[in-house]
Amino acid sequence: MKSYIDLIQQTFEFPTMEFHVDESNELLFNNVPLMDIIKEHGTPLKLNYLPKIGEHIENARMFFRNSFKRFNYKGSYTYCYCTKSSHFSFILEEALKHNIHIETSSSFDVPIIRELYRRGKISKSTYILANGFKRPLYTQYLSELINEGFNAIPILDNLKEIETYEQSVTADSVNFGIRIATDEEPNFAFYTSRLGIRYNDVNQLYKEKIEPNPRFKLKMLHFFINTGIKDSAYYWSELTRFMFKYCEMQKMCPDLDSIDIGGGLPIQTSLQSNYDYQQMIDEIVENIQWICNKNNVPVPHIFTEFGSYTVGESGAVVYKVIDKKLQNDKELWYMIDGSFITQLPDSWGMNQKYIMLPINNWDNPYQKVNLGGLTCDSQDFYNTEMHSADLYMPIFSEEETQYIGFFHTGAYQESLGGYGGIQHCLIPAPKHVLVDRDANGRITTRVFANEQDSESMLRILGFRDESYVRSDTAKASEVAKEEETVELAESKN
């Protein structure tokens, strides 16, 4: 009978740059031996391979640099990170090592901006593209940043937003962007995005609110597609419509010189990937330049706000199969020691598929299975792959242990799952480990967070108040955990 590795090798071009199997028939992720990390930290386990973040940032810059050279494009390119994809400090600080800029979507982003500035991770010249529908606290925070000399650009999302800045901004000059409401794909439940300003209202907003004010400048138009950058008639139609609007606006507003192409590059969700990033960027740059030349308008500076593309492929979640259940003649369930609903909510909420691979037993025969999570919800399962209607896993004996990994899970899952809060059936947030490489290329790991404990849940649920004092045993256990974490970090360093 064929082994699992035979199945993968006949289905995909395997091994890949990211995944290969060693002589022990165990999976390596970016040359990181996952079984070693499992033996050290257990499961369920979330991990982030931090070098992947910088790799993607530099790749995107290379794609645009190549395109600019090919088409003799005269504008510049600026890489922004979309913070809502992951707000964790280790993500932002890793990305900022590569001289990127920031796109925000909430008032709660601004205290993070200030903390990054305090730590010396950003400067006042760092672009802060402030997107989203803005409530009063958000516009207040942005006004304060602008007044203090930060390079914050509010992207206007509705017609009344600018009135707040008229009253609260005291700086001599304020740069604005306008988000234009794009039409959605035909299969969406609505026709036009709820976010942004209608095409028909853009000229009026500029003429009545921006042009008459000597302190205000319209510098940027923002274009966002929910489904991301992909080679479809819908995408090209919306980009073309947007660029003709840019040309129209630029002729009446000489200060306008930049566009923000929102909606990011896709990440790989299957070993069978055929997305040509360079070709897609080439076509975007060529289209922008062609439309500008046709309208006798200088080409704009291009900003992107890649979120999932920046962090998605750095993430992985590892589980142990804790039981096998044959529920009828042919439906075999592998039960995992975690939950898809709470720990990979996109797999449940929008049927998102990830790269799913066993960590060990690649030389074992395989069989069709369903993967089941720990919650009592009937939807807590995973049973297909992006490339197949079936899911296959190695057959393993009672004497063996099977581990599985979900890869490219680094974007959105923690925030959508309510990291550190209360989740379905009180399933705890798993242990979270960061994987990096030192100056000599050696693998290093450190614990970002231990598995969520019952005490944190009891406090959130109101069963503990500030006067509650835990038992000496509980306190001693926590101290031991902290000491173990410190010793582990020191040993790795």
Secondary structure, 3 states (H helix, E strand, C coil): CCEHHHHHHHHCCCCCCCEEECCCCCEEECCEEHHHHHHHHCCCEEEEECHHHHHHHHHHHHHHHHHHHHHCCCCCEEEEEEHHHCCCHHHHHHHHCCCCEEEECCCCHHHHHHHHHHCCCCCCCCCEEECCCCCHHHHHHHHHHHHCCCCEEEEECCCCHHHHHHHHCCCCCEEEEEEECCECCCCCCCCECCCCECHHHHHHHHHHHHCCCCCEEEEEEEEECCCCCCCCHHHHHHHHHHHHHHHHHHHHCCCCCEEEEECCCCCCCCCCCCCCHHHHHHHHHHHHHHHHHHCCCCCCEEEEEECHHHHHHHEEEEEEEEEEEECCCCCEEEEECCCHHHHCHHHHHCCCCCEEEECCCCCCEEEECEEECCCCCCCCEECCECCECCCEEECCCCCCCCEEEEECCCCCHHHHCCCCCCCHHHCCCCEEEEEEECCCCCEEEEEEECCCCHHHHHHHCCCCCCCCCCCHHHHHHHHHHHHHHHHHHHHHC
